[in-house]
Amino acid sequence: MGNAGLFFVGIVLLVNGLVILTVVPARSAAILNLFVGALQVLLPTIILIQAGGDQAIINATWPTYLFGFTYLYYGLGILLDLEPQGLGWFSAFVAAVALYEAAITLATDPVFAVIWLCWATMWALFFLLLALDKASLSRFTAWFLIWLGIPSCSVSGLFLLNGAWNTTPAAGAAAFVALLALTAISVAFARSNVARPAASPVPVELVPAN
């Protein structure tokens, strides 16, 4: 995945989490999704054109399209008022590929394997929420995106761009512990009243008279 593109993905995940919580209007987030989605399609295309058939570069680049298509699909879905089920089933495919990437990356880059696992979880949640209409998972999904979007994408992209990436097993273990900790925090916030809409007052005419 292009490191420059990865840097910008974190903010779109955070904003999309805020959309689920109804803190940010969906239409105002659509343009950001289209910008980042276009970036996640344009940059890998340029890299692949210049790869000269290098299989290592190709294998490291093509998964980016999965995420670029997601953001384009989501942004267009909002603007065109499309049903969400198609994006939900596409997300199941992305989650499966991300899980596969986590498995094959573990031996060479355990930190990125944990990040792939994080993304697999995110897209599995999109599948459950959009394709299967598991509304009970909406707040957890939102907070998972908010707490893990920036660390798994923007922070990682920044480290990669500055050549400060660590691929030791200890770093992988630390990343996994961080994933578990932020997941627990996401669960706690999902159960809290933070950004939870207040209950609508009962209309006067529906209150039974004594």
N, C-alpha and C positions, 0 to 999 in steps of 0.2 A: 504494500500500500504506500502511495506517495506520502512522504513525511510532511510536505507542505499542506497537502490536502487533509491529512490526518489531523493536523493542528486545528483546522477550522471545524472538524466534525464535532468536537466536544461541545461547542456552543450550540450547535443545532440540536443535539441530543438534550441538552439542558432546557432549551426553549420548548422542545416538543414535550418534555416532562411537565413544564409549566402549562402547556396547552391542555394536557390531560386533567390537570388540577383546575382548569378554567381560570387560571391567573392571567394567562396571555390568550387573547382571541385567536382562534385558529387561522383566520384569513391573514392576520398580521404576521403569522409564522410561515405562511405558505411561500412567500417570496424568498425568505432565508433558506428554506428547504430547496427551492429551485436553484438558487445561487450555489449552494454547497453541493447539491446533486450534480449540477453541470460541471463543477470543478472536479468532482470525483469521477466523471466520465472523460472530461477533456485531458486531464493530466496523465492518466494511465494510457490513453490513446497515443499521446505524444511519446511516452516512454516506450511503448510497444513498437511504434514506428521506428524509433531509433535503436531498438534492441538488437537488430541484426541477427535475429534468430537465436539469441542467447537464451537457452531454456531456463536458466536460473532467474534471469530477469523476468521472463514471461510468467513463470510460476509465482514469483513474488508480486506481480502486478495485476494479473487478471481478477483476483478476488475483489479488488476495489470496485469493479463494476457492480457487484452485488449491492453494495451500500449506496453507490451513486444512483442506481435505479430505484432503490428504496426511497431516497429523499425526493427524487423527481416524481415518482409515483404518488407519494404522500402530498407533495405540494400541489400537483395537478388535481389530485382527488379532492382537495379542499376547494380549490378554485372552480372546479367543474361539478362539484357536489356529487361525486361518485360514491357508490356503495363501497364499504371498506373490506368486504370479504376477499376480493382478489388480492389486495395487498397483504391480507392476513395469510393466505396460502402461500404467496411468494415468500413471506417472512419465514414460514416453516422450512422452505428450501434453503434460505440463507442460513438459518440456525443450524441445519444439518451440515452444510458446508463449513461453517465456522467451527463446529465441533470436530469435524475431520481435520481442519487446519490446526486446531489445538493439539490433537493427537500426534500429528506428524511433525509439529514444531517443538514438542516437549524436549526432545533429546538435544537439539541444537540451540534453542532459545527459550528456556523455561519461563522467562518473564512474558514474552509475547504469547506463549502458549496459554498463560493465565488470562491475558487480554482477549485472546480468541474465545476462551471459555466465557468470559464476561459478555462478549458480543453475542455468543450463542444463546446465552440466557436472555439478553435483551430481545433478540429476534424471536425466541420461543415465546416470550411474553406478548410480543406483538401478534403472533399467531393466535394465542389463546384469547387475546382481547378483541382482535379484529375479525378473525375467521369464526371463532367459536362463541363470541359474545360473552366472555367471562368477565362481566362488569365488576365482579367482586375483586378482581386483580388490578383494577384501574389505578388505585392510589399507590399500591406497591410498585407497579410499573412506572408510574410517574416519578416517585422518589428514587427508584433504582436508576433511572435515567439522569436525574438531577445530581445524585451523589457519585455516580460512576462515569458519567459521560465525559466530564473534564479530565479526571485522572487517567482514564483508559485511552483517551484520544489526544486531547490538547497537550497534556503534560508529557505523554509518551512521544508525541510528535516533536515537542520542544527538545527533549533529551536526544532524540535521534538526529534532529537537525544540527545539534551542537556536538555530535560525536561522543556523547556521554552515556551511551547505552551499556548496560551490564547484563551479561548472559550467564552468570554463574548460577549454580544450583541454589546457593544461599539467597541470591536476589529473587529467584523464582519462588522460593518458599516465602520470602517476605511479601512478594506480590500476591500470593495466594492468601496469606493471612490478612492483607489489606482488603482483598476482595470479600472475604468472609466478614470482616469487621464492618465494611460499608454496606454489605447486604443486611446485616443485623440492624444497622442504623436506619436503613431504608424501611425495614419492617416496623421499627419503632415509630418512625414518622408517619407511616401509613396508618398506624393505629391511633395516632394522636389527632388533635383537633387543628393542627397547623394546616392552613390553607384549605380547611374543610368548610364548604358553604353552610351558612347557618340554616337551620330548619325553617321552612316557610311558616309564617303564622297561620293558625287555623282561621278561616273566614268567619266573621261574626255570625253569619246566617247559618253556619253549620254546627254551631255550639248549641247543644240541647238546652232548652229552657228548664229551669227548676220547677 
